[in-house]
Structures are given as structure tokens and as C-alpha cells.
Amino acid sequence: MDNSRLYEAIFIFDEYCEPYKKQDNTNAYSFSSSLSENIFNATLRLLAAHNLIMYEDSGYYATDENLLKIKNLKFKMK
């Protein structure tokens, strides 16, 4: 897969998606965004395909480790 698509997804995620802690005392975050649902879901699917976030129970989640990987890739992009 073309890395430019991954970098676009990381940029969109970093700029427009907000992680928030789940309520069930796990270390996982779910996400919200002001983006249209199509763009939001496409971004999350790309990140999940590269194992940067997880897809479980019909939802996308990330741990602190996942968010750190995304942050490190963002710095490599610059």
C-alpha cells in the first residue's frame, strides 16, 4: 500500500479525531470527530489496516501504545 495514504490518515487523525477513555476501566480509547462519517471511518480503517489502532466489537479503539506509534510516525513524516 502507498505510504502517502497512511500519512494522510495519520494527519487527518491527528488534526480531527479526539480520543477519549472508555468507561469500562480499560486502557483503551475510542474516538470522536467533527468530520463526515465517511472520512472518519475511512481514516480509522486505514489506521487499523496498519495495526495502529484496533477494531473490536464493531468499534475502533487504541491504547496508549497505539497512540504513541501514531505520534512517532507523525514526527517521521515531517
PALOMAR-188532 format. One record per atom (N, C-alpha, C): x, y, z; residue in three letters; atom name. Coordinates in nm, 3 decimals, m for minus. Layout:
BEGIN
<c1=X c2=Y c3=Z r=ALA a=CA>
...
// end
This chain:
BEGIN
<c1=0.085 c2=m0.118 c3=0.000 r=MET a=N>
<c1=0.000 c2=0.000 c3=0.000 r=MET a=CA>
<c1=0.089 c2=0.124 c3=0.000 r=MET a=C>
<c1=0.045 c2=0.224 c3=m0.067 r=ASP a=N>
<c1=0.117 c2=0.350 c3=m0.077 r=ASP a=CA>
<c1=0.124 c2=0.419 c3=0.060 r=ASP a=C>
<c1=0.245 c2=0.455 c3=0.102 r=ASN a=N>
<c1=0.262 c2=0.520 c3=0.232 r=ASN a=CA>
<c1=0.197 c2=0.656 c3=0.239 r=ASN a=C>
<c1=0.177 c2=0.722 c3=0.125 r=SER a=N>
<c1=0.115 c2=0.855 c3=0.129 r=SER a=CA>
<c1=m0.027 c2=0.847 c3=0.184 r=SER a=C>
<c1=m0.097 c2=0.738 c3=0.156 r=ARG a=N>
<c1=m0.233 c2=0.721 c3=0.211 r=ARG a=CA>
<c1=m0.228 c2=0.707 c3=0.363 r=ARG a=C>
<c1=m0.129 c2=0.633 c3=0.412 r=LEU a=N>
<c1=m0.114 c2=0.617 c3=0.556 r=LEU a=CA>
<c1=m0.082 c2=0.751 c3=0.620 r=LEU a=C>
<c1=0.008 c2=0.828 c3=0.560 r=TYR a=N>
<c1=0.044 c2=0.958 c3=0.615 r=TYR a=CA>
<c1=m0.075 c2=1.054 c3=0.613 r=TYR a=C>
<c1=m0.157 c2=1.047 c3=0.510 r=GLU a=N>
<c1=m0.279 c2=1.128 c3=0.506 r=GLU a=CA>
<c1=m0.372 c2=1.090 c3=0.619 r=GLU a=C>
<c1=m0.387 c2=0.960 c3=0.643 r=ALA a=N>
<c1=m0.473 c2=0.912 c3=0.751 r=ALA a=CA>
<c1=m0.420 c2=0.959 c3=0.886 r=ALA a=C>
<c1=m0.288 c2=0.954 c3=0.905 r=ILE a=N>
<c1=m0.229 c2=0.999 c3=1.030 r=ILE a=CA>
<c1=m0.252 c2=1.149 c3=1.049 r=ILE a=C>
<c1=m0.236 c2=1.226 c3=0.942 r=PHE a=N>
<c1=m0.261 c2=1.370 c3=0.950 r=PHE a=CA>
<c1=m0.406 c2=1.399 c3=0.988 r=PHE a=C>
<c1=m0.499 c2=1.334 c3=0.919 r=ILE a=N>
<c1=m0.641 c2=1.355 c3=0.948 r=ILE a=CA>
<c1=m0.672 c2=1.314 c3=1.091 r=ILE a=C>
<c1=m0.621 c2=1.198 c3=1.132 r=PHE a=N>
<c1=m0.645 c2=1.150 c3=1.269 r=PHE a=CA>
<c1=m0.592 c2=1.251 c3=1.370 r=PHE a=C>
<c1=m0.471 c2=1.298 c3=1.349 r=ASP a=N>
<c1=m0.408 c2=1.390 c3=1.444 r=ASP a=CA>
<c1=m0.481 c2=1.524 c3=1.450 r=ASP a=C>
<c1=m0.528 c2=1.571 c3=1.338 r=GLU a=N>
<c1=m0.592 c2=1.703 c3=1.333 r=GLU a=CA>
<c1=m0.740 c2=1.702 c3=1.372 r=GLU a=C>
<c1=m0.811 c2=1.595 c3=1.340 r=TYR a=N>
<c1=m0.957 c2=1.599 c3=1.350 r=TYR a=CA>
<c1=m1.022 c2=1.494 c3=1.439 r=TYR a=C>
<c1=m0.945 c2=1.401 c3=1.492 r=CYS a=N>
<c1=m1.004 c2=1.296 c3=1.575 r=CYS a=CA>
<c1=m0.960 c2=1.312 c3=1.720 r=CYS a=C>
<c1=m1.055 c2=1.296 c3=1.809 r=GLU a=N>
<c1=m1.028 c2=1.311 c3=1.951 r=GLU a=CA>
<c1=m1.044 c2=1.176 c3=2.021 r=GLU a=C>
<c1=m0.937 c2=1.124 c3=2.080 r=PRO a=N>
<c1=m0.952 c2=1.001 c3=2.158 r=PRO a=CA>
<c1=m1.008 c2=1.033 c3=2.296 r=PRO a=C>
<c1=m1.091 c2=0.946 c3=2.349 r=TYR a=N>
<c1=m1.139 c2=0.961 c3=2.485 r=TYR a=CA>
<c1=m1.146 c2=0.823 c3=2.550 r=TYR a=C>
<c1=m1.118 c2=0.820 c3=2.681 r=LYS a=N>
<c1=m1.111 c2=0.694 c3=2.755 r=LYS a=CA>
<c1=m1.247 c2=0.626 c3=2.758 r=LYS a=C>
<c1=m1.242 c2=0.496 c3=2.745 r=LYS a=N>
<c1=m1.365 c2=0.417 c3=2.759 r=LYS a=CA>
<c1=m1.408 c2=0.417 c3=2.906 r=LYS a=C>
<c1=m1.533 c2=0.395 c3=2.929 r=GLN a=N>
<c1=m1.589 c2=0.399 c3=3.063 r=GLN a=CA>
<c1=m1.571 c2=0.269 c3=3.142 r=GLN a=C>
<c1=m1.525 c2=0.163 c3=3.077 r=ASP a=N>
<c1=m1.521 c2=0.032 c3=3.144 r=ASP a=CA>
<c1=m1.385 c2=0.000 c3=3.205 r=ASP a=C>
<c1=m1.311 c2=0.102 c3=3.250 r=ASN a=N>
<c1=m1.184 c2=0.086 c3=3.321 r=ASN a=CA>
<c1=m1.077 c2=0.011 c3=3.242 r=ASN a=C>
<c1=m1.079 c2=0.023 c3=3.112 r=THR a=N>
<c1=m0.974 c2=m0.036 c3=3.031 r=THR a=CA>
<c1=m0.874 c2=0.073 c3=2.995 r=THR a=C>
<c1=m0.767 c2=0.032 c3=2.935 r=ASN a=N>
<c1=m0.665 c2=0.126 c3=2.889 r=ASN a=CA>
<c1=m0.692 c2=0.170 c3=2.746 r=ASN a=C>
<c1=m0.810 c2=0.141 c3=2.695 r=ALA a=N>
<c1=m0.842 c2=0.170 c3=2.555 r=ALA a=CA>
<c1=m0.915 c2=0.302 c3=2.541 r=ALA a=C>
<c1=m0.893 c2=0.365 c3=2.427 r=TYR a=N>
<c1=m0.961 c2=0.489 c3=2.391 r=TYR a=CA>
<c1=m1.050 c2=0.460 c3=2.272 r=TYR a=C>
<c1=m1.163 c2=0.526 c3=2.267 r=SER a=N>
<c1=m1.244 c2=0.528 c3=2.145 r=SER a=CA>
<c1=m1.232 c2=0.670 c3=2.089 r=SER a=C>
<c1=m1.296 c2=0.697 c3=1.977 r=PHE a=N>
<c1=m1.270 c2=0.822 c3=1.907 r=PHE a=CA>
<c1=m1.399 c2=0.894 c3=1.869 r=PHE a=C>
<c1=m1.388 c2=1.025 c3=1.860 r=SER a=N>
<c1=m1.496 c2=1.107 c3=1.805 r=SER a=CA>
<c1=m1.432 c2=1.207 c3=1.709 r=SER a=C>
<c1=m1.514 c2=1.264 c3=1.624 r=SER a=N>
<c1=m1.462 c2=1.361 c3=1.528 r=SER a=CA>
<c1=m1.576 c2=1.446 c3=1.474 r=SER a=C>
<c1=m1.539 c2=1.564 c3=1.426 r=SER a=N>
<c1=m1.636 c2=1.652 c3=1.361 r=SER a=CA>
<c1=m1.639 c2=1.628 c3=1.210 r=SER a=C>
<c1=m1.557 c2=1.534 c3=1.162 r=LEU a=N>
<c1=m1.553 c2=1.501 c3=1.020 r=LEU a=CA>
<c1=m1.680 c2=1.430 c3=0.977 r=LEU a=C>
<c1=m1.701 c2=1.427 c3=0.846 r=SER a=N>
<c1=m1.812 c2=1.347 c3=0.796 r=SER a=CA>
<c1=m1.784 c2=1.200 c3=0.830 r=SER a=C>
<c1=m1.888 c2=1.123 c3=0.846 r=GLU a=N>
<c1=m1.873 c2=0.984 c3=0.888 r=GLU a=CA>
<c1=m1.789 c2=0.903 c3=0.791 r=GLU a=C>
<c1=m1.804 c2=0.928 c3=0.660 r=ASN a=N>
<c1=m1.727 c2=0.854 c3=0.560 r=ASN a=CA>
<c1=m1.577 c2=0.877 c3=0.576 r=ASN a=C>
<c1=m1.536 c2=1.001 c3=0.590 r=ILE a=N>
<c1=m1.394 c2=1.033 c3=0.604 r=ILE a=CA>
<c1=m1.341 c2=0.979 c3=0.736 r=ILE a=C>
<c1=m1.418 c2=0.997 c3=0.843 r=PHE a=N>
<c1=m1.379 c2=0.949 c3=0.974 r=PHE a=CA>
<c1=m1.357 c2=0.797 c3=0.973 r=PHE a=C>
<c1=m1.452 c2=0.723 c3=0.920 r=ASN a=N>
<c1=m1.440 c2=0.578 c3=0.916 r=ASN a=CA>
<c1=m1.329 c2=0.531 c3=0.822 r=ASN a=C>
<c1=m1.310 c2=0.598 c3=0.710 r=ALA a=N>
<c1=m1.202 c2=0.562 c3=0.618 r=ALA a=CA>
<c1=m1.066 c2=0.582 c3=0.685 r=ALA a=C>
<c1=m1.052 c2=0.689 c3=0.759 r=THR a=N>
<c1=m0.927 c2=0.715 c3=0.831 r=THR a=CA>
<c1=m0.900 c2=0.606 c3=0.934 r=THR a=C>
<c1=m1.002 c2=0.572 c3=1.011 r=LEU a=N>
<c1=m0.985 c2=0.469 c3=1.114 r=LEU a=CA>
<c1=m0.958 c2=0.332 c3=1.051 r=LEU a=C>
<c1=m1.022 c2=0.301 c3=0.938 r=ARG a=N>
<c1=m0.996 c2=0.173 c3=0.870 r=ARG a=CA>
<c1=m0.852 c2=0.164 c3=0.822 r=ARG a=C>
<c1=m0.799 c2=0.274 c3=0.767 r=LEU a=N>
<c1=m0.659 c2=0.274 c3=0.722 r=LEU a=CA>
<c1=m0.564 c2=0.253 c3=0.839 r=LEU a=C>
<c1=m0.589 c2=0.319 c3=0.949 r=LEU a=N>
<c1=m0.503 c2=0.302 c3=1.066 r=LEU a=CA>
<c1=m0.513 c2=0.160 c3=1.122 r=LEU a=C>
<c1=m0.631 c2=0.103 c3=1.121 r=ALA a=N>
<c1=m0.649 c2=m0.035 c3=1.168 r=ALA a=CA>
<c1=m0.580 c2=m0.133 c3=1.075 r=ALA a=C>
<c1=m0.583 c2=m0.108 c3=0.945 r=ALA a=N>
<c1=m0.518 c2=m0.197 c3=0.849 r=ALA a=CA>
<c1=m0.367 c2=m0.199 c3=0.869 r=ALA a=C>
<c1=m0.311 c2=m0.093 c3=0.924 r=HIS a=N>
<c1=m0.167 c2=m0.086 c3=0.951 r=HIS a=CA>
<c1=m0.136 c2=m0.117 c3=1.097 r=HIS a=C>
<c1=m0.234 c2=m0.173 c3=1.169 r=ASN a=N>
<c1=m0.217 c2=m0.212 c3=1.310 r=ASN a=CA>
<c1=m0.179 c2=m0.095 c3=1.400 r=ASN a=C>
<c1=m0.227 c2=0.023 c3=1.368 r=LEU a=N>
<c1=m0.201 c2=0.139 c3=1.452 r=LEU a=CA>
<c1=m0.315 c2=0.162 c3=1.551 r=LEU a=C>
<c1=m0.432 c2=0.112 c3=1.520 r=ILE a=N>
<c1=m0.544 c2=0.107 c3=1.613 r=ILE a=CA>
<c1=m0.610 c2=m0.029 c3=1.598 r=ILE a=C>
<c1=m0.705 c2=m0.061 c3=1.686 r=MET a=N>
<c1=m0.770 c2=m0.192 c3=1.685 r=MET a=CA>
<c1=m0.917 c2=m0.178 c3=1.647 r=MET a=C>
<c1=m0.969 c2=m0.280 c3=1.583 r=TYR a=N>
<c1=m1.112 c2=m0.288 c3=1.555 r=TYR a=CA>
<c1=m1.165 c2=m0.406 c3=1.634 r=TYR a=C>
<c1=m1.249 c2=m0.377 c3=1.732 r=GLU a=N>
<c1=m1.308 c2=m0.481 c3=1.817 r=GLU a=CA>
<c1=m1.452 c2=m0.445 c3=1.849 r=GLU a=C>
<c1=m1.536 c2=m0.545 c3=1.856 r=ASP a=N>
<c1=m1.676 c2=m0.525 c3=1.897 r=ASP a=CA>
<c1=m1.743 c2=m0.413 c3=1.818 r=ASP a=C>
<c1=m1.723 c2=m0.412 c3=1.688 r=SER a=N>
<c1=m1.784 c2=m0.313 c3=1.599 r=SER a=CA>
<c1=m1.743 c2=m0.169 c3=1.630 r=SER a=C>
<c1=m1.622 c2=m0.151 c3=1.681 r=GLY a=N>
<c1=m1.572 c2=m0.017 c3=1.709 r=GLY a=CA>
<c1=m1.421 c2=m0.012 c3=1.699 r=GLY a=C>
<c1=m1.369 c2=0.108 c3=1.685 r=TYR a=N>
<c1=m1.225 c2=0.129 c3=1.674 r=TYR a=CA>
<c1=m1.172 c2=0.179 c3=1.808 r=TYR a=C>
<c1=m1.060 c2=0.121 c3=1.852 r=TYR a=N>
<c1=m1.002 c2=0.154 c3=1.981 r=TYR a=CA>
<c1=m0.851 c2=0.162 c3=1.968 r=TYR a=C>
<c1=m0.789 c2=0.231 c3=2.063 r=ALA a=N>
<c1=m0.643 c2=0.239 c3=2.068 r=ALA a=CA>
<c1=m0.599 c2=0.242 c3=2.213 r=ALA a=C>
<c1=m0.479 c2=0.193 c3=2.237 r=THR a=N>
<c1=m0.417 c2=0.202 c3=2.368 r=THR a=CA>
<c1=m0.318 c2=0.317 c3=2.366 r=THR a=C>
<c1=m0.259 c2=0.346 c3=2.480 r=ASP a=N>
<c1=m0.155 c2=0.449 c3=2.485 r=ASP a=CA>
<c1=m0.040 c2=0.413 c3=2.391 r=ASP a=C>
<c1=m0.009 c2=0.284 c3=2.384 r=GLU a=N>
<c1=0.099 c2=0.238 c3=2.295 r=GLU a=CA>
<c1=0.065 c2=0.266 c3=2.149 r=GLU a=C>
<c1=m0.061 c2=0.240 c3=2.109 r=ASN a=N>
<c1=m0.104 c2=0.269 c3=1.973 r=ASN a=CA>
<c1=m0.092 c2=0.418 c3=1.942 r=ASN a=C>
<c1=m0.137 c2=0.502 c3=2.034 r=LEU a=N>
<c1=m0.132 c2=0.646 c3=2.012 r=LEU a=CA>
<c1=0.012 c2=0.696 c3=2.004 r=LEU a=C>
<c1=0.102 c2=0.633 c3=2.080 r=LEU a=N>
<c1=0.244 c2=0.669 c3=2.073 r=LEU a=CA>
<c1=0.303 c2=0.632 c3=1.937 r=LEU a=C>
<c1=0.264 c2=0.516 c3=1.882 r=LYS a=N>
<c1=0.312 c2=0.476 c3=1.749 r=LYS a=CA>
<c1=0.269 c2=0.577 c3=1.644 r=LYS a=C>
<c1=0.143 c2=0.621 c3=1.652 r=ILE a=N>
<c1=0.092 c2=0.719 c3=1.558 r=ILE a=CA>
<c1=0.170 c2=0.850 c3=1.571 r=ILE a=C>
<c1=0.195 c2=0.892 c3=1.694 r=LYS a=N>
<c1=0.271 c2=1.015 c3=1.718 r=LYS a=CA>
<c1=0.412 c2=1.005 c3=1.661 r=LYS a=C>
<c1=0.477 c2=0.890 c3=1.680 r=ASN a=N>
<c1=0.612 c2=0.871 c3=1.627 r=ASN a=CA>
<c1=0.614 c2=0.873 c3=1.474 r=ASN a=C>
<c1=0.515 c2=0.812 c3=1.412 r=LEU a=N>
<c1=0.507 c2=0.816 c3=1.265 r=LEU a=CA>
<c1=0.483 c2=0.958 c3=1.216 r=LEU a=C>
<c1=0.404 c2=1.033 c3=1.291 r=LYS a=N>
<c1=0.378 c2=1.173 c3=1.253 r=LYS a=CA>
<c1=0.509 c2=1.253 c3=1.253 r=LYS a=C>
<c1=0.594 c2=1.230 c3=1.352 r=PHE a=N>
<c1=0.722 c2=1.301 c3=1.357 r=PHE a=CA>
<c1=0.812 c2=1.258 c3=1.242 r=PHE a=C>
<c1=0.807 c2=1.132 c3=1.201 r=LYS a=N>
<c1=0.886 c2=1.084 c3=1.089 r=LYS a=CA>
<c1=0.840 c2=1.147 c3=0.958 r=LYS a=C>
<c1=0.713 c2=1.181 c3=0.950 r=MET a=N>
<c1=0.658 c2=1.241 c3=0.829 r=MET a=CA>
<c1=0.717 c2=1.378 c3=0.802 r=MET a=C>
<c1=0.752 c2=1.449 c3=0.908 r=LYS a=N>
<c1=0.797 c2=1.588 c3=0.893 r=LYS a=CA>
<c1=0.934 c2=1.598 c3=0.839 r=LYS a=C>
// end
